[in-house]
Amino acid sequence: MAHHTLYRDGDGAVILDQTRLPFGLDHRRLQRLEDAAGAIRGMQVRGAPLIGATAACGVALAMQTDASDAGLDSALDVLGATRPTAVNLHWALARMRAALSALRAAERVAAAWSEFEAICAEDVATNAAIGRHGLELIRDHASARGDRPVRVMTHCNAGWLATLGHGTALAPIYAAHDAGIAVEVWVSETRPRNQGLLTAWELRDGGVAHRLIADNAAGLLMSRGEVDLVITGADRVAANGDTANKVGTYLKALAARDNGIPFYIAAPRSTIDHDCPSGTDIPIEERDGDEVRHVHGIAAGKAGVVAIAPPEAAVANPAFDVTPARLITAIITEVGMFPPERLQRLAAGGIR
Ligand code: MRU
């Protein structure tokens, strides 16, 4: 992992703009609240933990312009409305509110940057802990498989591009690779925004064996016995364990269940929404229909957009789906692995 997705730089911040990946890597400076909000809305930064940290950064930027109570409230409102599904956004904003609201305006800028940096540092540590817990799982599979690689399927991008550290779903894979365990990753392209291409780019960069597949190939590979386990990330886990993740995750969980393949979610506790009773309460983002009507790519060395449906084609573009808890083997968090039904008990017991 050679790049940072987001870091403070003096009175601003720098993001790795993901919109040209896997063909181009850009960095962009965030100087104002609207830069941070626009980066989240436009998916220059994406992935639940990174969205949360960028929102925290947006609050720090806003405080530099207007650190009054009204300025704080308005920054929290603007950032809170950028994307609806990933609860890490609201988690990070709640943290910023708690850290700043009792302070005098003059103290808020320094405190906001310090809370932002704490959120980033914690995410790095959280990713590492998820990696350690997931590594044990992959190690168990490796001993059962003998000398052939453990074949993990993932969906979307829950690697370092989506976080401040090594990722959530990819953290156990990187940890296994670093520990010398042979892993091979099935990466589904994840139409319409193709975040799987980011995962393939990351894995290639990290030297981890993988193959990119069309989303629709997942069921066949599972039915042929070519998948040992599935690990995906999450954007919001409800209190009962129902989990919203990138659209297409649910179909993988169904196919995994039908084929007796364990299905894991890897997510920090900041992705668990204890106030959301079940998956039906999770708001699902509906995105612009042109994401379905168009594909982005490179032709003759030039980046471009190609229409695959006429502009008047009626489309629907839900960006996430909900996998019911009954299809989830366990949720890998920074404090260990929890089957969905234990998640609720542990929250009540104070591990939150
Ligand atoms: O819409 P995105 O790209 O922000 O999607 C979010 C995700 O990256 C995924 O759903 C991911 O699996 C969970 S976030 C680590």
Residues whose N, C-alpha, C, O or C-beta is under 5 A from the ligand:
A	BS01	MRU	R46 G47 A48 H155 C156 N157 A158 A162 T168 Q195 G233 A234 D235 N245 K246
